[in-house]
Amino acid sequence: MPPTIGGYLVPEEFQPDLIKLAREKSFALQKCTVVGMSRQTLKLPREASLVSVYWVSEGGSITATNPTFGQVELTAKKLAGLTSGISGELLSDTAVDIVGILTEQFMYAIGLEIDNQVLNGTGDPCSGVLTAEAGYSVIMGSGKTNFSSIGADDLRKLIKKLPAGYRSDGIFVYHGDIQFYIDTLKDDNGRYIYRNPGDPSA
């Protein structure tokens, strides 16, 4: 079901504006590849292995190598929202732009839920990067049970988990509180590892 405001469906011509506004709030819509769908299902190729290249002597024969592909099937789902408890009189008479407020709320809710699914989704409608489906995890050492125990080695292990070709485009996504723990990491001499408060270039 498309978004509804005050019991009335948002016209189709305005629905892209909601997604545009949600993109401003959602890291997933900003960073992830968005694939448009015009039908219920869409099959996409997935790289399983790459083509091989090698050196051949002058006049030597070339042996063909073929990459292999798997397949990913996307199934269309709708992200719905509905509000029906606002009277037409309130929409018409209030000095405050209620429709604008509701649009902002829908925008924020859409962005928040998309981010939640990209991170924590368990398979319906999608598998998030923090679930087993993603396949890459770093387990912190014994006795480390919260984020305040995170160390520089843990962060470097996260980076190392990525294939080398993806590291330059990789990003960290974390709650704002985690930045505090990263910023306060120090070496054995008490020097900040990542950002020194007294360094104007930090």
Secondary structure, DSSP 8 states (H G I E B T S, - for coil): ---EETTEE--TTTHHHHHHHHHHH-HHHHHS-----SSSEEEEEEEEE--------TT--------EEEEEEEE------B---S-HHHHHH-SS-HHHHHHHHHHHHHHHHHHHHHHH-BSSS-B-TTSGGG-------TT--SGGG--HHHHHHHHHHS-HHHHTT------HHHHHHHHT-B-TTS-BSS--TT-TT-
